[in-house]
Amino acid sequence: MFSITTIFSQTYRILIGSGAALLLSSVMMTSANAADIATTYNNSCAACHDSGALNAIKKGDSAKWQQLMKQKSMPALINSVKSGMTQMPAGGLCSSCSDEDYRKLIEYMSK
């Protein structure tokens, strides 16, 4: 027969193990997401930001990106991407991007 202490102890171990597994999978997903930013850039942003088409700031033009970030702020840039601009469709061709994805994409392009 199991005592309450034994049952509690086993339940506690299961919960701790589950929490550790959840934390580990979260970390792994974050690493995978970081690798996906380059892919997302290539699929959604590169058409204009690689060539500068439609006056898009080119990827890697750090001076222009830093100037833009200083003028507008990151939250305003993210809102601009989400809303679209004259030369850029709303969402910047990424219909599944979150605000965090847009932030990472802007940072990626600015390097």
C-alpha positions in Angstrom: 0.0 0.0 0.0 1.3 3.5 -0.9 1.4 6.2 1.6 0.4 9.8 0.8 4.0 10.8 1.0 5.0 8.2 -1.6 2.2 9.3 -3.9 3.1 12.9 -3.5 6.8 12.2 -4.1 6.1 10.3 -7.3 3.7 13.0 -8.5 6.2 15.7 -7.7 8.9 13.9 -9.7 6.6 13.5 -12.7 5.7 17.2 -12.6 9.3 18.3 -12.3 10.3 16.0 -15.2 7.5 17.3 -17.3 8.5 20.9 -16.5 12.1 20.2 -17.5 11.0 18.6 -20.7 8.8 21.6 -21.5 11.7 24.0 -20.8 14.1 22.0 -22.9 11.7 21.9 -25.8 11.1 25.6 -25.5 14.9 26.3 -25.7 15.2 24.0 -28.7 12.3 25.8 -30.4 14.0 29.2 -29.7 17.2 27.9 -31.3 15.3 26.6 -34.3 13.5 29.9 -34.6 16.8 31.8 -34.7 17.9 29.6 -37.6 14.6 30.2 -39.4 15.1 34.0 -39.5 17.5 33.7 -42.4 15.0 31.4 -44.2 12.1 33.8 -43.5 14.3 36.7 -44.7 15.0 34.8 -48.0 11.3 33.9 -48.5 9.8 37.2 -47.5 12.2 40.1 -47.5 15.1 39.4 -49.9 13.3 40.2 -53.1 13.5 43.9 -52.2 16.1 44.2 -49.4 18.8 42.3 -51.3 18.7 44.6 -54.3 17.2 47.8 -52.9 14.2 47.5 -55.2 11.5 50.1 -54.6 13.9 52.1 -52.4 14.1 49.3 -49.8 17.1 49.7 -47.5 19.6 46.9 -48.4 20.4 44.1 -46.0 23.8 44.9 -44.5 23.6 48.7 -44.9 24.1 49.1 -41.2 24.4 52.9 -41.3 21.0 53.4 -43.0 19.3 50.8 -40.7 20.8 52.3 -37.6 19.6 55.8 -38.7 16.1 54.4 -39.4 16.0 52.6 -36.0 17.1 55.8 -34.3 14.6 58.0 -36.1 11.6 55.7 -35.7 12.3 53.2 -32.9 11.9 49.5 -33.1 8.2 49.4 -32.1 7.4 52.0 -34.8 9.4 50.0 -37.4 7.5 46.8 -36.5 4.2 48.7 -36.8 5.3 50.0 -40.2 6.0 46.5 -41.4 2.7 45.2 -40.1 0.7 48.0 -41.6 2.6 48.2 -44.9 4.0 51.2 -46.6 3.6 52.7 -50.1 6.2 50.4 -51.6 5.8 47.4 -49.2 2.7 45.3 -48.6 1.3 44.9 -45.1 3.3 42.2 -43.3 6.2 42.5 -45.7 5.2 39.3 -47.4 5.3 37.3 -44.2 1.8 36.4 -43.2 2.9 34.2 -40.3 5.4 36.5 -38.6 4.9 37.7 -35.1 6.2 41.1 -33.8 9.2 39.3 -32.4 9.9 37.8 -35.9 9.7 41.3 -37.4 12.1 42.6 -34.8 14.5 39.7 -35.5 14.2 40.3 -39.3 14.9 44.0 -38.9 18.0 43.2 -36.7 19.1 40.6 -39.2 18.9 43.0 -42.1 20.7 45.7 -40.2 23.9 43.6 -39.9 
